[in-house]
Amino acid sequence: MTKTAKDLLEFWEDQMKLSHMSSNYFFRKSPSHYHMMLLVMHAFKYNQNLTVEELKTKLFKTSRPKSALMINEACEKGFFFLEKTSGDQRKKHIKPSETFIEEFNRYLETLKHLSF
């Protein structure tokens, strides 16, 4: 194994050592939190608008009230933000913050260098 490569266990341990206020901890609380992160980042990557209601619907095995709490918490922590649509002010698109996009890209880059 090269010096730059890490195994999965070491990577996981490094991620869990990071602050409990970080996205690393927040999005690994449950499969639903991780799924929410992936849905938002997928929409961002493909320049798609994802409304809060669509996100609540797409989160499998998560009630709508629980989904709403998760989304609100992610916004409060600054990982996501809500953007009102121009056509219908009641609809809000959910977007990742610049800080979270940077953290997510670092996470993906680290994953690319894992090896066994």
C-alpha positions in Angstrom: 0.0 0.0 0.0 1.3 3.4 -0.9 2.0 6.1 1.8 -0.9 8.3 0.5 -3.5 5.5 0.5 -5.5 4.7 3.6 -7.6 1.7 4.3 -11.3 2.1 5.0 -11.0 1.6 8.8 -8.4 4.3 9.1 -10.4 6.6 6.9 -13.5 6.1 9.1 -11.6 6.7 12.3 -10.2 9.9 10.9 -13.7 11.1 9.9 -15.1 10.3 13.3 -12.3 12.3 15.1 -13.5 15.4 13.4 -15.8 17.9 15.3 -19.3 16.8 16.0 -20.4 20.1 14.5 -18.9 19.1 11.1 -20.8 17.6 8.2 -18.7 14.4 8.6 -20.6 13.7 11.8 -24.0 15.1 10.9 -24.5 13.2 7.7 -23.4 9.9 9.2 -25.9 9.9 12.0 -28.2 7.6 10.1 -28.7 6.1 6.6 -31.4 8.8 6.1 -29.0 11.6 6.8 -26.5 10.2 4.4 -29.2 9.6 1.8 -30.3 13.2 2.2 -26.8 14.4 1.6 -26.4 12.3 -1.6 -29.8 13.5 -3.0 -28.9 17.2 -2.5 -25.4 16.8 -3.9 -26.7 14.8 -6.9 -29.2 17.6 -7.7 -26.4 20.1 -7.3 -24.0 18.2 -9.5 -26.5 17.9 -12.3 -27.7 21.5 -11.9 -31.2 20.3 -11.0 -33.6 22.2 -8.7 -34.7 20.0 -5.8 -37.5 21.4 -3.7 -37.9 20.7 0.0 -41.1 18.7 -0.7 -39.4 16.6 -3.4 -36.6 15.8 -0.9 -39.0 14.8 1.8 -40.7 12.5 -0.7 -37.5 10.9 -1.9 -36.1 10.1 1.5 -37.0 6.4 1.9 -38.1 5.0 5.2 -38.3 8.4 6.7 -41.5 10.1 7.8 -42.2 13.6 6.4 -42.0 15.2 9.9 -38.6 13.5 10.5 -37.5 14.6 7.0 -38.5 18.2 7.8 -36.5 18.1 11.1 -33.4 16.7 9.3 -33.6 19.4 6.6 -34.1 22.2 9.1 -31.1 20.9 11.2 -28.9 20.7 8.1 -29.9 24.3 7.2 -29.3 25.5 10.8 -25.8 24.0 10.8 -25.1 25.8 7.5 -24.7 22.7 5.3 -27.7 23.6 3.2 -29.8 26.7 2.5 -33.2 27.3 1.1 -33.8 29.4 -2.0 -37.3 30.7 -2.9 -38.4 30.0 -6.5 -39.2 32.9 -8.7 -42.5 31.5 -9.9 -44.0 30.2 -6.6 -42.8 31.9 -3.4 -44.1 28.9 -1.4 -41.7 26.5 -3.1 -38.1 26.4 -1.8 -35.2 24.8 -3.5 -32.6 23.2 -1.2 -29.0 23.9 -2.1 -25.6 23.0 -0.5 -23.6 25.8 1.0 -20.1 26.7 -0.5 -18.5 25.4 2.7 -20.3 22.1 2.5 -19.4 21.7 -1.2 -15.8 22.1 -0.3 -16.0 19.5 2.6 -17.9 17.1 0.3 -15.3 17.4 -2.4 -12.5 16.7 0.1 -14.4 13.7 1.3 -14.8 12.4 -2.3 -11.1 13.0 -3.0 -10.1 11.0 0.1 -12.4 8.2 -0.9 -10.7 8.0 -4.3 -7.4 7.3 -2.6 -8.5 4.4 -0.4 -7.0 1.1 -1.1 -6.5 -2.4 0.4 
